[in-house]
Amino acid sequence: MSIALVTVTVVAVAANGGIAAADFAKAEFVLANSAEVNVRPEWVPWLASLKTAGAAGLLIGLLAVPSLGLAAAVGLVLFYIGAVATHLRTRVIHNIYFPAGYLALAVATLALTLTR
C-alpha cells in the first residue's frame, strides 16, 4: 500500500464525509447550490447518504476489504460525473469547480486503488 494511496484516500474520506455532514445539516450553501441546479431539497439527504456510503466504503477498503474500496471509488466517480453533468445541463458554471474537485479526488482515489 503506497503513501499516495493512503493520503489521497484519507483526503477523499474526509472531503466526502465533510460535505455529507453539511448536506445532512442542510447548510445554507448546500440548499442554495442545490436549488440553483434544480435539485429539490428533499433529495439532499439521499445524496448525502450516497456520499457517506462512498466515504465509508473507501475507509473500509483502505483498512480491510480492498474490493469494497474499489467499488466505493467507482461509485463516487459516477456520482460526481452526474454532479458535473447536472451543473453543465443547468448551465450553472460559476461553481462547477466544487463537483469537479470532488470528481478529481474520486478519480485519483480510483486510479491509486487500481494500482494496489
Biopython code that builds the backbone (N, CA, C, O; Angstrom):
import numpy as np
from Bio.PDB.StructureBuilder import StructureBuilder

atoms = [
    (1, "MET", "N", (0.861, -1.172, 0.000)),
    (1, "MET", "CA", (0.000, 0.000, 0.000)),
    (1, "MET", "C", (0.906, 1.234, 0.000)),
    (1, "MET", "O", (1.788, 1.367, 0.849)),
    (2, "SER", "N", (0.681, 2.123, -0.950)),
    (2, "SER", "CA", (1.543, 3.296, -1.095)),
    (2, "SER", "C", (1.089, 4.458, -0.214)),
    (2, "SER", "O", (-0.066, 4.546, 0.203)),
    (3, "ILE", "N", (2.040, 5.335, 0.047)),
    (3, "ILE", "CA", (1.731, 6.548, 0.812)),
    (3, "ILE", "C", (0.727, 7.402, 0.044)),
    (3, "ILE", "O", (-0.159, 8.017, 0.638)),
    (4, "ALA", "N", (0.872, 7.435, -1.281)),
    (4, "ALA", "CA", (-0.053, 8.227, -2.104)),
    (4, "ALA", "C", (-1.479, 7.700, -1.971)),
    (4, "ALA", "O", (-2.422, 8.478, -1.826)),
    (5, "LEU", "N", (-1.635, 6.380, -2.022)),
    (5, "LEU", "CA", (-2.974, 5.785, -1.890)),
    (5, "LEU", "C", (-3.592, 6.144, -0.545)),
    (5, "LEU", "O", (-4.750, 6.558, -0.479)),
    (6, "VAL", "N", (-2.827, 5.988, 0.515)),
    (6, "VAL", "CA", (-3.342, 6.286, 1.854)),
    (6, "VAL", "C", (-3.709, 7.758, 1.961)),
    (6, "VAL", "O", (-4.784, 8.101, 2.453)),
    (7, "THR", "N", (-2.818, 8.626, 1.503)),
    (7, "THR", "CA", (-3.045, 10.069, 1.620)),
    (7, "THR", "C", (-4.275, 10.509, 0.840)),
    (7, "THR", "O", (-5.150, 11.186, 1.379)),
    (8, "VAL", "N", (-4.340, 10.126, -0.421)),
    (8, "VAL", "CA", (-5.461, 10.550, -1.270)),
    (8, "VAL", "C", (-6.773, 9.954, -0.762)),
    (8, "VAL", "O", (-7.804, 10.628, -0.772)),
    (9, "THR", "N", (-6.742, 8.717, -0.326)),
    (9, "THR", "CA", (-7.962, 8.088, 0.177)),
    (9, "THR", "C", (-8.445, 8.765, 1.453)),
    (9, "THR", "O", (-9.641, 9.009, 1.612)),
    (10, "VAL", "N", (-7.528, 9.067, 2.359)),
    (10, "VAL", "CA", (-7.917, 9.743, 3.604)),
    (10, "VAL", "C", (-8.493, 11.125, 3.300)),
    (10, "VAL", "O", (-9.474, 11.536, 3.921)),
    (11, "VAL", "N", (-7.895, 11.843, 2.356)),
    (11, "VAL", "CA", (-8.432, 13.152, 1.963)),
    (11, "VAL", "C", (-9.824, 12.983, 1.351)),
    (11, "VAL", "O", (-10.726, 13.769, 1.640)),
    (12, "ALA", "N", (-10.001, 11.973, 0.514)),
    (12, "ALA", "CA", (-11.314, 11.728, -0.103)),
    (12, "ALA", "C", (-12.361, 11.366, 0.950)),
    (12, "ALA", "O", (-13.504, 11.818, 0.874)),
    (13, "VAL", "N", (-11.975, 10.558, 1.923)),
    (13, "VAL", "CA", (-12.902, 10.198, 3.004)),
    (13, "VAL", "C", (-13.308, 11.448, 3.776)),
    (13, "VAL", "O", (-14.489, 11.663, 4.049)),
    (14, "ALA", "N", (-12.321, 12.270, 4.127)),
    (14, "ALA", "CA", (-12.611, 13.490, 4.893)),
    (14, "ALA", "C", (-13.469, 14.464, 4.087)),
    (14, "ALA", "O", (-14.417, 15.045, 4.615)),
    (15, "ALA", "N", (-13.135, 14.640, 2.810)),
    (15, "ALA", "CA", (-13.881, 15.582, 1.971)),
    (15, "ALA", "C", (-15.329, 15.132, 1.790)),
    (15, "ALA", "O", (-16.256, 15.929, 1.940)),
    (16, "ASN", "N", (-15.519, 13.861, 1.468)),
    (16, "ASN", "CA", (-16.881, 13.365, 1.263)),
    (16, "ASN", "C", (-17.658, 13.300, 2.568)),
    (16, "ASN", "O", (-18.857, 13.580, 2.594)),
    (17, "GLY", "N", (-16.991, 12.937, 3.640)),
    (17, "GLY", "CA", (-17.648, 12.947, 4.944)),
    (17, "GLY", "C", (-18.051, 14.348, 5.358)),
    (17, "GLY", "O", (-19.131, 14.557, 5.911)),
    (18, "GLY", "N", (-17.180, 15.306, 5.087)),
    (18, "GLY", "CA", (-17.478, 16.695, 5.439)),
    (18, "GLY", "C", (-18.643, 17.269, 4.660)),
    (18, "GLY", "O", (-19.520, 17.916, 5.232)),
    (19, "ILE", "N", (-18.657, 17.035, 3.358)),
    (19, "ILE", "CA", (-19.749, 17.589, 2.560)),
    (19, "ILE", "C", (-21.050, 16.834, 2.846)),
    (19, "ILE", "O", (-22.131, 17.418, 2.780)),
    (20, "ALA", "N", (-20.951, 15.548, 3.160)),
    (20, "ALA", "CA", (-22.160, 14.809, 3.543)),
    (20, "ALA", "C", (-22.733, 15.366, 4.845)),
    (20, "ALA", "O", (-23.951, 15.481, 4.988)),
    (21, "ALA", "N", (-21.870, 15.710, 5.786)),
    (21, "ALA", "CA", (-22.337, 16.308, 7.049)),
    (21, "ALA", "C", (-23.043, 17.632, 6.784)),
    (21, "ALA", "O", (-24.080, 17.920, 7.381)),
    (22, "ALA", "N", (-22.473, 18.441, 5.881)),
    (22, "ALA", "CA", (-23.116, 19.710, 5.520)),
    (22, "ALA", "C", (-24.461, 19.462, 4.845)),
    (22, "ALA", "O", (-25.423, 20.197, 5.071)),
    (23, "ASP", "N", (-24.521, 18.426, 4.019)),
    (23, "ASP", "CA", (-25.788, 18.062, 3.372)),
    (23, "ASP", "C", (-26.830, 17.653, 4.413)),
    (23, "ASP", "O", (-27.966, 18.126, 4.382)),
    (24, "PHE", "N", (-26.441, 16.780, 5.326)),
    (24, "PHE", "CA", (-27.379, 16.323, 6.362)),
    (24, "PHE", "C", (-27.840, 17.472, 7.249)),
    (24, "PHE", "O", (-28.982, 17.491, 7.710)),
    (25, "ALA", "N", (-26.945, 18.431, 7.486)),
    (25, "ALA", "CA", (-27.289, 19.596, 8.314)),
    (25, "ALA", "C", (-28.110, 20.621, 7.538)),
    (25, "ALA", "O", (-28.571, 21.615, 8.099)),
    (26, "LYS", "N", (-28.286, 20.369, 6.247)),
    (26, "LYS", "CA", (-28.996, 21.294, 5.358)),
    (26, "LYS", "C", (-28.408, 22.701, 5.467)),
    (26, "LYS", "O", (-29.108, 23.694, 5.662)),
    (27, "ALA", "N", (-27.078, 22.728, 5.329)),
    (27, "ALA", "CA", (-26.363, 24.003, 5.368)),
    (27, "ALA", "C", (-26.892, 24.922, 4.274)),
    (27, "ALA", "O", (-27.295, 24.467, 3.203)),
    (28, "GLU", "N", (-26.885, 26.199, 4.557)),
    (28, "GLU", "CA", (-27.448, 27.181, 3.632)),
    (28, "GLU", "C", (-26.801, 27.102, 2.253)),
    (28, "GLU", "O", (-27.497, 27.162, 1.239)),
    (29, "PHE", "N", (-25.473, 26.968, 2.205)),
    (29, "PHE", "CA", (-24.793, 26.917, 0.909)),
    (29, "PHE", "C", (-25.177, 25.660, 0.137)),
    (29, "PHE", "O", (-25.240, 25.689, -1.092)),
    (30, "VAL", "N", (-25.433, 24.570, 0.829)),
    (30, "VAL", "CA", (-25.842, 23.327, 0.170)),
    (30, "VAL", "C", (-27.213, 23.499, -0.471)),
    (30, "VAL", "O", (-27.409, 23.156, -1.637)),
    (31, "LEU", "N", (-28.149, 24.029, 0.289)),
    (31, "LEU", "CA", (-29.504, 24.222, -0.243)),
    (31, "LEU", "C", (-29.527, 25.238, -1.375)),
    (31, "LEU", "O", (-30.265, 25.067, -2.345)),
    (32, "ALA", "N", (-28.723, 26.298, -1.263)),
    (32, "ALA", "CA", (-28.669, 27.310, -2.324)),
    (32, "ALA", "C", (-28.103, 26.713, -3.608)),
    (32, "ALA", "O", (-28.647, 26.930, -4.690)),
    (33, "ASN", "N", (-27.011, 25.962, -3.487)),
    (33, "ASN", "CA", (-26.406, 25.352, -4.662)),
    (33, "ASN", "C", (-27.340, 24.312, -5.270)),
    (33, "ASN", "O", (-27.470, 24.227, -6.491)),
    (34, "SER", "N", (-27.983, 23.529, -4.428)),
    (34, "SER", "CA", (-28.916, 22.512, -4.921)),
    (34, "SER", "C", (-30.072, 23.149, -5.686)),
    (34, "SER", "O", (-30.457, 22.671, -6.753)),
    (35, "ALA", "N", (-30.614, 24.216, -5.142)),
    (35, "ALA", "CA", (-31.714, 24.911, -5.812)),
    (35, "ALA", "C", (-31.268, 25.465, -7.158)),
    (35, "ALA", "O", (-32.018, 25.444, -8.133)),
    (36, "GLU", "N", (-30.046, 25.957, -7.196)),
    (36, "GLU", "CA", (-29.537, 26.553, -8.431)),
    (36, "GLU", "C", (-29.445, 25.536, -9.566)),
    (36, "GLU", "O", (-29.626, 25.889, -10.732)),
    (37, "VAL", "N", (-29.164, 24.274, -9.232)),
    (37, "VAL", "CA", (-29.058, 23.238, -10.258)),
    (37, "VAL", "C", (-30.309, 22.355, -10.311)),
    (37, "VAL", "O", (-30.284, 21.252, -10.856)),
    (38, "ASN", "N", (-31.403, 22.865, -9.733)),
    (38, "ASN", "CA", (-32.714, 22.201, -9.775)),
    (38, "ASN", "C", (-32.756, 20.851, -9.055)),
    (38, "ASN", "O", (-33.453, 19.932, -9.485)),
    (39, "VAL", "N", (-32.011, 20.740, -7.965)),
    (39, "VAL", "CA", (-32.102, 19.564, -7.104)),
    (39, "VAL", "C", (-33.012, 19.934, -5.944)),
    (39, "VAL", "O", (-32.726, 20.866, -5.192)),
    (40, "ARG", "N", (-34.099, 19.207, -5.803)),
    (40, "ARG", "CA", (-35.073, 19.525, -4.758)),
    (40, "ARG", "C", (-34.495, 19.259, -3.367)),
    (40, "ARG", "O", (-33.707, 18.330, -3.191)),
    (41, "PRO", "N", (-34.880, 20.060, -2.392)),
    (41, "PRO", "CA", (-34.336, 19.913, -1.030)),
    (41, "PRO", "C", (-34.521, 18.514, -0.436)),
    (41, "PRO", "O", (-33.677, 18.051, 0.330)),
    (42, "GLU", "N", (-35.611, 17.849, -0.781)),
    (42, "GLU", "CA", (-35.835, 16.519, -0.213)),
    (42, "GLU", "C", (-34.876, 15.467, -0.762)),
    (42, "GLU", "O", (-34.778, 14.374, -0.204)),
    (43, "TRP", "N", (-34.166, 15.778, -1.849)),
    (43, "TRP", "CA", (-33.171, 14.858, -2.390)),
    (43, "TRP", "C", (-31.840, 14.955, -1.650)),
    (43, "TRP", "O", (-31.051, 14.010, -1.670)),
    (44, "VAL", "N", (-31.590, 16.073, -1.008)),
    (44, "VAL", "CA", (-30.280, 16.337, -0.400)),
    (44, "VAL", "C", (-29.873, 15.248, 0.600)),
    (44, "VAL", "O", (-28.736, 14.781, 0.531)),
    (45, "PRO", "N", (-30.737, 14.823, 1.519)),
    (45, "PRO", "CA", (-30.312, 13.757, 2.438)),
    (45, "PRO", "C", (-29.991, 12.431, 1.730)),
    (45, "PRO", "O", (-29.101, 11.695, 2.156)),
    (46, "TRP", "N", (-30.710, 12.141, 0.665)),
    (46, "TRP", "CA", (-30.428, 10.915, -0.090)),
    (46, "TRP", "C", (-29.064, 11.002, -0.764)),
    (46, "TRP", "O", (-28.304, 10.033, -0.768)),
    (47, "LEU", "N", (-28.760, 12.153, -1.328)),
    (47, "LEU", "CA", (-27.449, 12.348, -1.942)),
    (47, "LEU", "C", (-26.352, 12.308, -0.886)),
    (47, "LEU", "O", (-25.266, 11.782, -1.128)),
    (48, "ALA", "N", (-26.643, 12.866, 0.288)),
    (48, "ALA", "CA", (-25.684, 12.817, 1.397)),
    (48, "ALA", "C", (-25.425, 11.371, 1.821)),
    (48, "ALA", "O", (-24.302, 11.015, 2.178)),
    (49, "SER", "N", (-26.452, 10.557, 1.780)),
    (49, "SER", "CA", (-26.287, 9.142, 2.132)),
    (49, "SER", "C", (-25.344, 8.435, 1.165)),
    (49, "SER", "O", (-24.546, 7.592, 1.573)),
    (50, "LEU", "N", (-25.440, 8.779, -0.114)),
    (50, "LEU", "CA", (-24.532, 8.191, -1.105)),
    (50, "LEU", "C", (-23.094, 8.628, -0.849)),
    (50, "LEU", "O", (-22.171, 7.820, -0.948)),
    (51, "LYS", "N", (-22.903, 9.895, -0.524)),
    (51, "LYS", "CA", (-21.557, 10.393, -0.214)),
    (51, "LYS", "C", (-21.004, 9.712, 1.034)),
    (51, "LYS", "O", (-19.829, 9.350, 1.083)),
    (52, "THR", "N", (-21.853, 9.542, 2.035)),
    (52, "THR", "CA", (-21.438, 8.872, 3.270)),
    (52, "THR", "C", (-21.060, 7.420, 2.998)),
    (52, "THR", "O", (-20.051, 6.926, 3.503)),
    (53, "ALA", "N", (-21.870, 6.749, 2.203)),
    (53, "ALA", "CA", (-21.571, 5.361, 1.849)),
    (53, "ALA", "C", (-20.252, 5.270, 1.088)),
    (53, "ALA", "O", (-19.459, 4.356, 1.315)),
    (54, "GLY", "N", (-20.022, 6.218, 0.187)),
    (54, "GLY", "CA", (-18.763, 6.235, -0.547)),
    (54, "GLY", "C", (-17.572, 6.444, 0.367)),
    (54, "GLY", "O", (-16.560, 5.754, 0.244)),
    (55, "ALA", "N", (-17.689, 7.391, 1.281)),
    (55, "ALA", "CA", (-16.597, 7.659, 2.224)),
    (55, "ALA", "C", (-16.340, 6.446, 3.109)),
    (55, "ALA", "O", (-15.190, 6.064, 3.325)),
    (56, "ALA", "N", (-17.402, 5.845, 3.618)),
    (56, "ALA", "CA", (-17.253, 4.659, 4.469)),
    (56, "ALA", "C", (-16.634, 3.504, 3.689)),
    (56, "ALA", "O", (-15.773, 2.790, 4.204)),
    (57, "GLY", "N", (-17.071, 3.325, 2.455)),
    (57, "GLY", "CA", (-16.516, 2.266, 1.618)),
    (57, "GLY", "C", (-15.041, 2.462, 1.337)),
    (57, "GLY", "O", (-14.269, 1.503, 1.347)),
    (58, "LEU", "N", (-14.642, 3.707, 1.085)),
    (58, "LEU", "CA", (-13.217, 3.986, 0.872)),
    (58, "LEU", "C", (-12.405, 3.642, 2.115)),
    (58, "LEU", "O", (-11.338, 3.035, 2.023)),
    (59, "LEU", "N", (-12.916, 4.034, 3.271)),
    (59, "LEU", "CA", (-12.195, 3.783, 4.520)),
    (59, "LEU", "C", (-12.095, 2.286, 4.814)),
    (59, "LEU", "O", (-11.024, 1.789, 5.163)),
    (60, "ILE", "N", (-13.201, 1.577, 4.674)),
    (60, "ILE", "CA", (-13.183, 0.128, 4.900)),
    (60, "ILE", "C", (-12.279, -0.552, 3.878)),
    (60, "ILE", "O", (-11.574, -1.508, 4.202)),
    (61, "GLY", "N", (-12.304, -0.056, 2.645)),
    (61, "GLY", "CA", (-11.440, -0.610, 1.615)),
    (61, "GLY", "C", (-9.971, -0.409, 1.922)),
    (61, "GLY", "O", (-9.145, -1.279, 1.646)),
    (62, "LEU", "N", (-9.652, 0.718, 2.481)),
    (62, "LEU", "CA", (-8.262, 1.012, 2.835)),
    (62, "LEU", "C", (-7.796, 0.137, 3.995)),
    (62, "LEU", "O", (-6.654, -0.324, 4.012)),
    (63, "LEU", "N", (-8.676, -0.087, 4.956)),
    (63, "LEU", "CA", (-8.292, -0.792, 6.180)),
    (63, "LEU", "C", (-8.449, -2.308, 6.117)),
    (63, "LEU", "O", (-7.692, -3.034, 6.762)),
    (64, "ALA", "N", (-9.436, -2.800, 5.338)),
    (64, "ALA", "CA", (-9.730, -4.229, 5.459)),
    (64, "ALA", "C", (-10.154, -4.931, 4.169)),
    (64, "ALA", "O", (-9.679, -6.031, 3.889)),
    (65, "VAL", "N", (-11.027, -4.323, 3.388)),
    (65, "VAL", "CA", (-11.628, -5.016, 2.240)),
    (65, "VAL", "C", (-11.369, -4.198, 0.970)),
    (65, "VAL", "O", (-12.186, -3.353, 0.602)),
    (66, "PRO", "N", (-10.235, -4.444, 0.299)),
    (66, "PRO", "CA", (-9.875, -3.630, -0.867)),
    (66, "PRO", "C", (-10.944, -3.577, -1.961)),
    (66, "PRO", "O", (-11.111, -2.545, -2.610)),
    (67, "SER", "N", (-11.664, -4.672, -2.169)),
    (67, "SER", "CA", (-12.688, -4.665, -3.222)),
    (67, "SER", "C", (-13.819, -3.692, -2.893)),
    (67, "SER", "O", (-14.414, -3.111, -3.800)),
    (68, "LEU", "N", (-14.116, -3.511, -1.621)),
    (68, "LEU", "CA", (-15.133, -2.532, -1.225)),
    (68, "LEU", "C", (-14.635, -1.113, -1.502)),
    (68, "LEU", "O", (-15.407, -0.254, -1.927)),
    (69, "GLY", "N", (-13.361, -0.872, -1.265)),
    (69, "GLY", "CA", (-12.779, 0.433, -1.580)),
    (69, "GLY", "C", (-12.845, 0.727, -3.068)),
    (69, "GLY", "O", (-13.131, 1.852, -3.475)),
    (70, "LEU", "N", (-12.580, -0.290, -3.875)),
    (70, "LEU", "CA", (-12.666, -0.127, -5.327)),
    (70, "LEU", "C", (-14.097, 0.197, -5.746)),
    (70, "LEU", "O", (-14.319, 1.105, -6.547)),
    (71, "ALA", "N", (-15.058, -0.533, -5.213)),
    (71, "ALA", "CA", (-16.466, -0.276, -5.541)),
    (71, "ALA", "C", (-16.881, 1.126, -5.103)),
    (71, "ALA", "O", (-17.602, 1.815, -5.825)),
    (72, "ALA", "N", (-16.431, 1.545, -3.936)),
    (72, "ALA", "CA", (-16.763, 2.886, -3.443)),
    (72, "ALA", "C", (-16.149, 3.959, -4.329)),
    (72, "ALA", "O", (-16.795, 4.965, -4.623)),
    (73, "ALA", "N", (-14.916, 3.754, -4.756)),
    (73, "ALA", "CA", (-14.262, 4.732, -5.629)),
    (73, "ALA", "C", (-14.997, 4.844, -6.962)),
    (73, "ALA", "O", (-15.206, 5.948, -7.466)),
    (74, "VAL", "N", (-15.387, 3.713, -7.531)),
    (74, "VAL", "CA", (-16.163, 3.726, -8.782)),
    (74, "VAL", "C", (-17.484, 4.457, -8.562)),
    (74, "VAL", "O", (-17.885, 5.284, -9.381)),
    (75, "GLY", "N", (-18.150, 4.154, -7.468)),
    (75, "GLY", "CA", (-19.423, 4.814, -7.167)),
    (75, "GLY", "C", (-19.281, 6.317, -7.031)),
    (75, "GLY", "O", (-20.114, 7.068, -7.539)),
    (76, "LEU", "N", (-18.230, 6.766, -6.348)),
    (76, "LEU", "CA", (-18.028, 8.211, -6.195)),
    (76, "LEU", "C", (-17.686, 8.877, -7.526)),
    (76, "LEU", "O", (-18.131, 9.994, -7.792)),
    (77, "VAL", "N", (-16.901, 8.202, -8.361)),
    (77, "VAL", "CA", (-16.609, 8.758, -9.690)),
    (77, "VAL", "C", (-17.916, 8.938, -10.462)),
    (77, "VAL", "O", (-18.149, 9.997, -11.045)),
    (78, "LEU", "N", (-18.751, 7.932, -10.470)),
    (78, "LEU", "CA", (-20.033, 8.032, -11.186)),
    (78, "LEU", "C", (-20.925, 9.109, -10.581)),
    (78, "LEU", "O", (-21.571, 9.862, -11.310)),
    (79, "PHE", "N", (-20.963, 9.187, -9.262)),
    (79, "PHE", "CA", (-21.769, 10.198, -8.580)),
    (79, "PHE", "C", (-21.344, 11.594, -9.015)),
    (79, "PHE", "O", (-22.185, 12.421, -9.368)),
    (80, "TYR", "N", (-20.039, 11.859, -8.990)),
    (80, "TYR", "CA", (-19.574, 13.209, -9.310)),
    (80, "TYR", "C", (-19.584, 13.500, -10.809)),
    (80, "TYR", "O", (-19.642, 14.666, -11.200)),
    (81, "ILE", "N", (-19.528, 12.480, -11.651)),
    (81, "ILE", "CA", (-19.787, 12.711, -13.079)),
    (81, "ILE", "C", (-21.213, 13.228, -13.232)),
    (81, "ILE", "O", (-21.466, 14.158, -13.997)),
    (82, "GLY", "N", (-22.136, 12.621, -12.503)),
    (82, "GLY", "CA", (-23.523, 13.093, -12.526)),
    (82, "GLY", "C", (-23.659, 14.513, -12.015)),
    (82, "GLY", "O", (-24.433, 15.299, -12.561)),
    (83, "ALA", "N", (-22.911, 14.850, -10.971)),
    (83, "ALA", "CA", (-22.975, 16.211, -10.421)),
    (83, "ALA", "C", (-22.437, 17.232, -11.419)),
    (83, "ALA", "O", (-23.035, 18.290, -11.614)),
    (84, "VAL", "N", (-21.309, 16.916, -12.047)),
    (84, "VAL", "CA", (-20.750, 17.831, -13.050)),
    (84, "VAL", "C", (-21.708, 17.948, -14.233)),
    (84, "VAL", "O", (-21.931, 19.046, -14.744)),
    (85, "ALA", "N", (-22.273, 16.829, -14.667)),
    (85, "ALA", "CA", (-23.232, 16.853, -15.779)),
    (85, "ALA", "C", (-24.454, 17.700, -15.433)),
    (85, "ALA", "O", (-24.982, 18.409, -16.290)),
    (86, "THR", "N", (-24.899, 17.630, -14.194)),
    (86, "THR", "CA", (-26.041, 18.441, -13.760)),
    (86, "THR", "C", (-25.707, 19.923, -13.827)),
    (86, "THR", "O", (-26.531, 20.728, -14.261)),
    (87, "HIS", "N", (-24.514, 20.284, -13.403)),
    (87, "HIS", "CA", (-24.093, 21.689, -13.494)),
    (87, "HIS", "C", (-24.045, 22.139, -14.954)),
    (87, "HIS", "O", (-24.483, 23.242, -15.282)),
    (88, "LEU", "N", (-23.513, 21.286, -15.825)),
    (88, "LEU", "CA", (-23.434, 21.648, -17.245)),
    (88, "LEU", "C", (-24.826, 21.739, -17.865)),
    (88, "LEU", "O", (-25.110, 22.660, -18.631)),
    (89, "ARG", "N", (-25.691, 20.780, -17.532)),
    (89, "ARG", "CA", (-27.047, 20.766, -18.091)),
    (89, "ARG", "C", (-27.823, 22.013, -17.700)),
    (89, "ARG", "O", (-28.571, 22.565, -18.506)),
    (90, "THR", "N", (-27.646, 22.452, -16.469)),
    (90, "THR", "CA", (-28.380, 23.624, -15.983)),
    (90, "THR", "C", (-27.618, 24.928, -16.235)),
    (90, "THR", "O", (-28.079, 26.011, -15.877)),
    (91, "ARG", "N", (-26.460, 24.801, -16.850)),
    (91, "ARG", "CA", (-25.604, 25.952, -17.178)),
    (91, "ARG", "C", (-25.201, 26.752, -15.932)),
    (91, "ARG", "O", (-25.074, 27.975, -15.984)),
    (92, "VAL", "N", (-25.006, 26.061, -14.837)),
    (92, "VAL", "CA", (-24.506, 26.682, -13.608)),
    (92, "VAL", "C", (-23.012, 26.369, -13.555)),
    (92, "VAL", "O", (-22.582, 25.366, -12.986)),
    (93, "ILE", "N", (-22.249, 27.251, -14.161)),
    (93, "ILE", "CA", (-20.821, 27.013, -14.337)),
    (93, "ILE", "C", (-19.986, 27.722, -13.273)),
    (93, "ILE", "O", (-18.865, 27.303, -12.988)),
    (94, "HIS", "N", (-20.520, 28.788, -12.686)),
    (94, "HIS", "CA", (-19.713, 29.618, -11.789)),
    (94, "HIS", "C", (-19.175, 28.866, -10.577)),
    (94, "HIS", "O", (-18.190, 29.298, -9.978)),
    (95, "ASN", "N", (-19.794, 27.760, -10.206)),
    (95, "ASN", "CA", (-19.305, 26.997, -9.059)),
    (95, "ASN", "C", (-19.087, 25.518, -9.391)),
    (95, "ASN", "O", (-19.138, 24.656, -8.513)),
    (96, "ILE", "N", (-18.845, 25.248, -10.664)),
    (96, "ILE", "CA", (-18.648, 23.861, -11.093)),
    (96, "ILE", "C", (-17.356, 23.273, -10.528)),
    (96, "ILE", "O", (-17.176, 22.056, -10.516)),
    (97, "TYR", "N", (-16.461, 24.142, -10.061)),
    (97, "TYR", "CA", (-15.198, 23.639, -9.517)),
    (97, "TYR", "C", (-15.420, 22.794, -8.261)),
    (97, "TYR", "O", (-14.569, 21.967, -7.932)),
    (98, "PHE", "N", (-16.524, 22.976, -7.558)),
    (98, "PHE", "CA", (-16.792, 22.126, -6.388)),
    (98, "PHE", "C", (-17.004, 20.670, -6.807)),
    (98, "PHE", "O", (-16.244, 19.805, -6.371)),
    (99, "PRO", "N", (-18.009, 20.365, -7.638)),
    (99, "PRO", "CA", (-18.160, 18.961, -8.018)),
    (99, "PRO", "C", (-16.983, 18.454, -8.854)),
    (99, "PRO", "O", (-16.638, 17.274, -8.788)),
    (100, "ALA", "N", (-16.369, 19.340, -9.637)),
    (100, "ALA", "CA", (-15.212, 18.917, -10.428)),
    (100, "ALA", "C", (-14.040, 18.545, -9.522)),
    (100, "ALA", "O", (-13.305, 17.601, -9.812)),
    (101, "GLY", "N", (-13.868, 19.271, -8.446)),
    (101, "GLY", "CA", (-12.808, 18.949, -7.488)),
    (101, "GLY", "C", (-13.052, 17.611, -6.806)),
    (101, "GLY", "O", (-12.134, 16.806, -6.648)),
    (102, "TYR", "N", (-14.299, 17.382, -6.404)),
    (102, "TYR", "CA", (-14.637, 16.091, -5.802)),
    (102, "TYR", "C", (-14.476, 14.968, -6.826)),
    (102, "TYR", "O", (-14.039, 13.871, -6.478)),
    (103, "LEU", "N", (-14.824, 15.232, -8.080)),
    (103, "LEU", "CA", (-14.634, 14.239, -9.135)),
    (103, "LEU", "C", (-13.153, 13.925, -9.308)),
    (103, "LEU", "O", (-12.775, 12.757, -9.408)),
    (104, "ALA", "N", (-12.316, 14.949, -9.345)),
    (104, "ALA", "CA", (-10.873, 14.728, -9.491)),
    (104, "ALA", "C", (-10.329, 13.891, -8.334)),
    (104, "ALA", "O", (-9.504, 13.000, -8.536)),
    (105, "LEU", "N", (-10.792, 14.182, -7.142)),
    (105, "LEU", "CA", (-10.361, 13.419, -5.968)),
    (105, "LEU", "C", (-10.821, 11.963, -6.067)),
    (105, "LEU", "O", (-10.067, 11.048, -5.735)),
    (106, "ALA", "N", (-12.045, 11.750, -6.517)),
    (106, "ALA", "CA", (-12.559, 10.384, -6.677)),
    (106, "ALA", "C", (-11.793, 9.633, -7.764)),
    (106, "ALA", "O", (-11.489, 8.451, -7.601)),
    (107, "VAL", "N", (-11.478, 10.308, -8.870)),
    (107, "VAL", "CA", (-10.714, 9.677, -9.953)),
    (107, "VAL", "C", (-9.313, 9.314, -9.465)),
    (107, "VAL", "O", (-8.816, 8.227, -9.757)),
    (108, "ALA", "N", (-8.679, 10.215, -8.728)),
    (108, "ALA", "CA", (-7.341, 9.933, -8.188)),
    (108, "ALA", "C", (-7.387, 8.738, -7.241)),
    (108, "ALA", "O", (-6.511, 7.874, -7.275)),
    (109, "THR", "N", (-8.407, 8.695, -6.404)),
    (109, "THR", "CA", (-8.550, 7.568, -5.475)),
    (109, "THR", "C", (-8.752, 6.269, -6.243)),
    (109, "THR", "O", (-8.155, 5.245, -5.911)),
    (110, "LEU", "N", (-9.592, 6.314, -7.265)),
    (110, "LEU", "CA", (-9.828, 5.124, -8.079)),
    (110, "LEU", "C", (-8.542, 4.672, -8.763)),
    (110, "LEU", "O", (-8.209, 3.487, -8.737)),
    (111, "ALA", "N", (-7.825, 5.600, -9.369)),
    (111, "ALA", "CA", (-6.589, 5.250, -10.071)),
    (111, "ALA", "C", (-5.573, 4.617, -9.120)),
    (111, "ALA", "O", (-4.947, 3.610, -9.450)),
    (112, "LEU", "N", (-5.418, 5.206, -7.954)),
    (112, "LEU", "CA", (-4.465, 4.657, -6.985)),
    (112, "LEU", "C", (-4.945, 3.325, -6.416)),
    (112, "LEU", "O", (-4.134, 2.442, -6.134)),
    (113, "THR", "N", (-6.242, 3.176, -6.249)),
    (113, "THR", "CA", (-6.792, 1.907, -5.756)),
    (113, "THR", "C", (-6.543, 0.796, -6.768)),
    (113, "THR", "O", (-6.280, -0.347, -6.392)),
    (114, "LEU", "N", (-6.625, 1.129, -8.042)),
    (114, "LEU", "CA", (-6.385, 0.128, -9.089)),
    (114, "LEU", "C", (-4.933, -0.332, -9.124)),
    (114, "LEU", "O", (-4.644, -1.427, -9.606)),
    (115, "THR", "N", (-4.020, 0.488, -8.621)),
    (115, "THR", "CA", (-2.600, 0.112, -8.618)),
    (115, "THR", "C", (-2.220, -0.688, -7.377)),
    (115, "THR", "O", (-1.087, -1.154, -7.259)),
    (116, "ARG", "N", (-3.146, -0.843, -6.472)),
    (116, "ARG", "CA", (-2.879, -1.533, -5.199)),
    (116, "ARG", "C", (-2.531, -2.978, -5.428)),
    (116, "ARG", "O", (-2.276, -3.710, -4.471)),
]
sb = StructureBuilder()
sb.init_structure("model")
sb.init_model(0)
sb.init_chain("A")
sb.init_seg("    ")
for serial, (resi, resn, name, xyz) in enumerate(atoms, 1):
    if name == "N":
        sb.init_residue(resn, " ", resi, " ")
    sb.init_atom(name, np.array(xyz, "f"), 0.0, 1.0, " ", f" {name:<3s}", serial, name[0])
structure = sb.get_structure()
